[in-house]
Amino acid sequence: MKQINLKYEGYLTETKLYDIICDFCQQVGIKKPISQFKIGKFKIDVVIKINDTMFAIEFDGYRHFNNTITMKRDIEKNIQWANQYNTQIIRIPYYIQLTEEVFNYLFEEIIEILFIKVDIKQDYLHGFIDKMALLPCDFNELGQKLFIKNMRRYPKNVEKEIKKSLNDKNKNNLFTNTFVELFLL
């Protein structure tokens, strides 16, 4: 089993995600990932090919939770990708960091195919840490449902860090949204 070591500083962005995936591909000896891969009328943030399988990776910024047009496009893009490549798009919301645990969870199929172990060093917590981060109380209704769905799918300690970040923001009475208050329980 080959050991892969990845590192990034600060919070995850689309650019950092691409750089991390480039480093990953170089270390495992596969072709450099494609940025802004075109599929029909859509673009995928990052695509890697392993053997005959294409893997799409999307970084979902705040617009993917509060902009109906963006959300509709995401649904269409997911369907088109699944129909054309028979895999699901790996989506990483802006409030999730690419920790070792999250990487191993999201990229489980890739890790199994390549028979590797991945170690990631990073220094930023999951959640709504940045002062300018759009909070779940600002998401539209569909975005709030997507947020809850994401929380149920990620490892429990990720949910715990996100709840802590929301509690920390709420200590300053930044929001009184019933949705967020219920989530914090």
C-alpha positions, 0 to 999 in steps of 0.5 A: 500500500502506497502512502500519499501525503497531501497538505494545504493551509487555510480554508479549502477553495476551488483553487486549493482543491485543484492543487491538492488533486494535482498533487494527489495525481502526481503522487499516485502516478496518474494523468494530471486532472482536468480543470473546468471539464466541459460536459454538455452545457456544464463545466466540472471543477475537477475531473480525474481519470483512473483506468476507464473511470472518470471521477468528477469533483465539485467545490460547492460555494455558498451559491450552491445553497442559496441561489435557485438557478445554481442549484437547478444547474447542479441537479441537471449537471449531476444527472448528465454526469451520471448518465454519461459516465455512470459515476456520481459527482463528488461534491465538497461544500464550502463549510467542509474541509478536506481532512484525512477523514473526509478525503478517505470518505469522499474518495473511498472508491479511488483509494480502493482502486489505487490501493493507497493510504492518504495522509492530509495535513491541514489547519482549518476546522470544518464549519462557518469559521470565516467572518464572511461565511454565509450561514445556513439561516441565509440558505434558501429552503432547498439549501437548508435541506441540502445542508441537513442531508450533507450533515447526515452523510459526513462523519459525526465529528465533522457535524460536531465541528460544524455545530460548534462553529454555529454555536460560536457564531450564535453566542454573539446573537448573529442569528435567531433562525429557527432552522439553525436553532433546531439544528444546534440541539 
